[in-house]
Amino acid sequence: MSRIASLPLFHQIAGSQVLVLGDGPAAEPKRRLVERAGGVIVDDLPRAIDEGVRLAFIAYEDAQACEVAAINARCAGMLVNVVDRPELCDFTTPSILDRDPLLVAIGTGGASAGLAKHVRLRLERVLPETLGALARALEAARPALRMRLPDGADRRRAVDAGLREGGVLDPLDPEAHARVAQWAEGTLPESGAAARATTELILVTSPDPEDLTIRQARLLGEADLLLIHGEVPAAILARARADAARRQFRIDGGGFAAVGAAAEAGSDAQSPTMAKGGASTRPGLTVVLHWQPEAWA
């Protein structure tokens, strides 16, 4: 499994106390960030320790003062961020693109705040302001969608179909939020499309996930089941949905057309059966990953 440099989390601090130490241009952005998230700022370390504060931002101009405060706060059980000192940090703060309630957080693990900022600025131009309205509309539509599709897997497939590129709820379409209610009720033609069982083959020839096509990356992100033939690199598998079922699968010959015959012949007892020619009888999307590095070499 491929590793990530840090664990990205969205920490809810509304009404909670947060320690912010320091003055000047380094500390002020942290104060604004805490206030935007509804946190209550504490600026005294002994008080923060006495009152059980769990989160600390340290932004002294003096490097040694930062080190001492970080040690004391950490010994008291706080998670610590020291501005511009990633080696002293338990966590780092990302560059934030705000489409309330949707947040996009871009981090580099402290490597370059400037890079994170400029990636955010590019995304600002691409992502419409109505993304927040789309998120709120999807939240409001949950009861109607749950009534129409009681099975959780069916609901997830319907959401995938609606939100995919070109779908009726395409997030980059500024008008998508206005169609959510009809979509949830099933009155749009595309609403039932996700229930069909489909199977797709991805021939993996390179260990670099950047060599995947846009379509292949999308299929990995939407797959309900991965059938894995060969030693598919962990970096490729990391691009798939985390909750997608995964099965080892053997393709003996005949290319994609043989996948269905192999499954029906029982080559993998745990795999779902597939119709000849590759059409799965399991609801949703099955992606067959065939590792063929010789084509890359």
Legacy VTK file of the C-alpha trace (Angstrom):
# vtk DataFile Version 3.0
C-alpha trace
ASCII
DATASET POLYDATA
POINTS 297 float
0.000 0.000 0.000
1.358 3.429 -0.915
2.074 5.779 1.976
0.929 9.350 2.522
3.012 11.940 4.329
0.306 12.858 6.838
-3.268 12.000 7.785
-5.681 14.632 6.433
-8.474 15.396 8.899
-11.131 18.065 9.290
-11.164 18.880 12.996
-14.344 20.449 14.387
-13.397 23.057 17.000
-16.543 25.214 17.220
-16.876 26.283 20.856
-13.581 24.634 21.855
-10.553 26.430 23.239
-7.409 26.607 21.098
-4.044 27.922 22.256
-2.463 30.551 19.989
0.875 31.954 21.131
2.809 34.778 19.484
2.324 38.179 17.955
2.714 39.781 14.581
2.265 38.551 11.009
2.980 34.884 11.789
0.390 34.537 14.562
-2.431 36.634 13.129
-3.382 34.231 10.303
-3.660 31.417 12.859
-5.975 33.507 15.013
-8.174 34.257 12.018
-8.225 30.580 11.063
-9.284 29.496 14.559
-11.975 32.188 14.691
-13.344 31.241 11.264
-13.746 27.666 12.512
-15.588 28.852 15.631
-12.778 28.173 18.086
-12.160 30.177 21.269
-8.624 31.573 21.421
-6.528 31.152 24.563
-3.218 33.057 24.590
-1.726 31.849 27.869
0.096 28.512 28.063
-0.358 27.801 31.826
-4.081 28.545 31.510
-4.339 26.295 28.451
-2.650 23.466 30.371
-4.905 23.937 33.407
-8.064 23.967 31.260
-7.158 20.947 29.162
-6.752 22.634 25.790
-5.922 20.027 23.138
-4.760 22.103 20.148
-1.938 24.675 19.964
-0.535 27.093 17.409
2.843 28.600 18.281
4.108 31.589 16.320
6.791 33.352 18.356
9.405 35.222 16.349
12.131 33.783 18.583
13.060 30.244 17.476
14.068 29.059 20.956
10.842 30.359 22.480
8.939 28.325 19.895
10.888 25.177 20.779
10.323 25.558 24.525
6.605 26.305 24.113
6.190 23.358 21.741
7.789 20.962 24.233
5.661 22.230 27.118
2.436 22.119 25.131
3.158 18.637 23.786
4.021 17.331 27.260
0.611 18.606 28.370
-1.033 16.467 25.705
-1.648 19.118 23.054
-1.249 18.659 19.330
1.164 21.368 18.239
1.711 23.459 15.132
4.771 25.721 15.062
4.640 28.241 12.228
7.335 27.657 9.586
8.904 24.842 11.649
7.526 21.588 10.176
10.032 19.524 12.164
8.323 20.740 15.371
4.765 20.162 14.137
2.312 17.411 14.995
0.081 18.789 12.251
0.262 21.373 9.488
-2.434 23.714 8.194
-3.428 23.473 4.531
-4.333 26.155 2.055
-8.130 26.275 2.105
-10.598 26.763 -0.726
-13.942 27.573 0.867
-17.242 26.678 -0.795
-19.156 26.347 2.447
-19.998 23.664 3.482
-17.543 22.147 0.990
-13.895 22.712 1.856
-10.906 21.817 -0.293
-7.706 21.608 1.745
-4.348 21.529 -0.044
-1.279 20.608 1.957
2.360 19.819 1.310
3.274 18.580 4.787
5.103 21.822 5.428
7.281 21.519 2.321
5.964 24.639 0.594
3.055 26.791 1.700
3.537 28.827 -1.484
2.937 25.799 -3.685
-0.227 24.904 -1.790
-1.465 28.490 -2.170
-0.942 28.608 -5.918
-2.634 25.242 -6.450
-5.579 26.669 -4.493
-5.623 29.812 -6.614
-5.836 27.697 -9.777
-8.691 25.677 -8.325
-10.482 28.861 -7.287
-10.890 29.702 -10.968
-12.189 26.240 -11.841
-14.588 25.355 -9.027
-17.885 27.255 -9.197
-19.217 29.258 -6.270
-22.367 27.105 -6.351
-20.525 24.015 -5.050
-21.716 24.902 -1.550
-25.300 25.081 -2.777
-24.848 21.677 -4.421
-23.572 20.184 -1.161
-26.525 21.595 0.798
-28.990 20.378 -1.835
-27.519 16.861 -1.687
-27.857 16.892 2.091
-31.500 17.977 1.848
-32.171 15.271 -0.759
-31.008 12.374 1.427
-34.495 11.402 2.712
-35.981 11.309 -0.800
-33.031 9.374 -2.173
-33.137 6.924 0.738
-36.832 6.341 0.159
-36.317 5.684 -3.561
-33.156 3.606 -3.091
-33.228 1.841 0.307
-30.017 -0.079 -0.381
-26.896 1.895 0.503
-24.861 0.518 -2.399
-27.582 1.529 -4.863
-27.589 5.047 -3.416
-23.834 5.362 -3.723
-23.935 4.210 -7.339
-26.688 6.719 -8.100
-24.614 9.501 -6.520
-21.567 8.442 -8.544
-23.587 8.484 -11.761
-25.056 11.904 -11.026
-21.806 13.565 -9.961
-19.465 12.126 -12.567
-18.148 14.332 -15.361
-21.061 15.144 -17.655
-23.617 13.763 -15.181
-26.787 15.624 -14.248
-25.092 16.819 -11.036
-21.621 17.475 -12.477
-19.939 19.569 -9.732
-18.390 21.887 -12.339
-21.839 22.772 -13.706
-22.956 25.962 -11.896
-26.621 24.942 -12.323
-26.274 21.396 -10.963
-27.684 22.288 -7.545
-31.012 23.241 -9.111
-31.539 19.679 -10.414
-30.852 17.775 -7.190
-34.462 17.473 -5.990
-35.676 16.003 -9.303
-32.671 13.696 -9.456
-33.312 12.370 -5.940
-36.950 11.665 -6.791
-35.909 9.733 -9.896
-37.644 11.978 -12.422
-34.532 12.632 -14.513
-33.618 10.097 -17.244
-30.102 9.490 -15.913
-31.294 8.739 -12.370
-31.605 5.008 -12.907
-28.459 4.535 -14.960
-26.261 3.616 -12.001
-28.223 0.424 -11.300
-26.872 -1.312 -14.429
-24.033 -3.769 -13.987
-20.964 -2.949 -16.057
-17.443 -4.302 -16.300
-14.395 -2.419 -17.527
-10.850 -3.580 -18.200
-7.821 -1.446 -17.371
-4.561 -2.701 -18.820
-1.932 -1.417 -16.375
1.396 -1.111 -18.138
3.183 1.439 -15.942
3.750 1.544 -12.161
3.216 5.316 -12.213
-0.427 6.318 -11.499
0.177 9.528 -13.443
0.241 7.367 -16.589
-3.404 6.394 -16.090
-5.772 8.096 -18.500
-8.410 10.442 -17.101
-11.064 7.824 -17.876
-9.097 5.056 -16.142
-8.622 7.193 -13.034
-12.359 7.929 -12.963
-13.221 4.230 -13.290
-10.920 3.385 -10.379
-12.566 6.056 -8.279
-16.067 4.697 -8.989
-15.507 0.917 -8.990
-17.530 -1.256 -6.608
-15.256 -4.258 -7.187
-11.655 -4.611 -8.347
-10.592 -7.879 -9.951
-6.787 -7.824 -9.799
-4.730 -9.875 -12.227
-1.024 -9.935 -11.422
1.028 -7.748 -9.079
-0.705 -4.445 -9.712
1.444 -1.736 -8.004
0.179 -0.307 -4.726
0.376 3.220 -6.154
-2.224 2.259 -8.768
-4.498 0.548 -6.235
-4.324 3.654 -4.039
-6.278 5.547 -6.710
-9.297 3.253 -6.211
-12.144 3.812 -3.767
-11.043 2.797 -0.287
-14.221 0.752 0.282
-14.187 -1.067 -3.066
-14.087 -4.865 -2.709
-10.845 -6.386 -4.027
-10.282 -9.900 -5.359
-7.333 -11.589 -6.969
-8.347 -12.757 -10.427
-6.716 -14.804 -13.142
-7.054 -14.179 -16.869
-5.718 -17.262 -18.633
-6.000 -15.934 -22.174
-8.319 -14.452 -24.704
-8.156 -10.907 -23.383
-11.159 -9.109 -21.916
-13.642 -11.420 -23.640
-12.262 -14.298 -21.578
-12.908 -12.606 -18.235
-16.544 -13.665 -18.120
-15.786 -17.244 -19.135
-13.020 -17.483 -16.524
-15.352 -16.283 -13.780
-18.147 -18.654 -14.794
-15.646 -21.532 -14.825
-14.903 -20.801 -11.143
-11.323 -19.549 -11.401
-12.035 -17.362 -8.359
-14.767 -18.589 -6.047
-14.941 -15.230 -4.294
-15.430 -13.225 -7.454
-18.865 -12.288 -8.774
-19.962 -14.097 -11.904
-19.850 -12.260 -15.199
-21.666 -12.807 -18.424
-19.660 -13.748 -21.506
-18.038 -10.772 -23.103
-17.400 -9.081 -19.770
-20.846 -7.948 -18.550
-21.011 -8.466 -14.789
-24.100 -9.858 -13.108
-23.138 -8.025 -9.937
-24.808 -4.583 -9.608
-22.549 -1.616 -10.143
-19.136 -1.219 -11.692
-16.508 -3.979 -11.780
-13.016 -2.991 -12.906
-10.537 -5.648 -13.981
-6.952 -4.503 -13.439
-4.562 -6.477 -15.646
-0.910 -5.890 -14.785
1.186 -6.184 -17.956
4.485 -4.354 -17.273
6.207 -5.781 -20.339
4.065 -3.473 -22.453
5.532 -0.542 -20.486
9.126 -1.787 -20.465
LINES 1 298
297 0 1 2 3 4 5 6 7 8 9 10 11 12 13 14 15 16 17 18 19 20 21 22 23 24 25 26 27 28 29 30 31 32 33 34 35 36 37 38 39 40 41 42 43 44 45 46 47 48 49 50 51 52 53 54 55 56 57 58 59 60 61 62 63 64 65 66 67 68 69 70 71 72 73 74 75 76 77 78 79 80 81 82 83 84 85 86 87 88 89 90 91 92 93 94 95 96 97 98 99 100 101 102 103 104 105 106 107 108 109 110 111 112 113 114 115 116 117 118 119 120 121 122 123 124 125 126 127 128 129 130 131 132 133 134 135 136 137 138 139 140 141 142 143 144 145 146 147 148 149 150 151 152 153 154 155 156 157 158 159 160 161 162 163 164 165 166 167 168 169 170 171 172 173 174 175 176 177 178 179 180 181 182 183 184 185 186 187 188 189 190 191 192 193 194 195 196 197 198 199 200 201 202 203 204 205 206 207 208 209 210 211 212 213 214 215 216 217 218 219 220 221 222 223 224 225 226 227 228 229 230 231 232 233 234 235 236 237 238 239 240 241 242 243 244 245 246 247 248 249 250 251 252 253 254 255 256 257 258 259 260 261 262 263 264 265 266 267 268 269 270 271 272 273 274 275 276 277 278 279 280 281 282 283 284 285 286 287 288 289 290 291 292 293 294 295 296
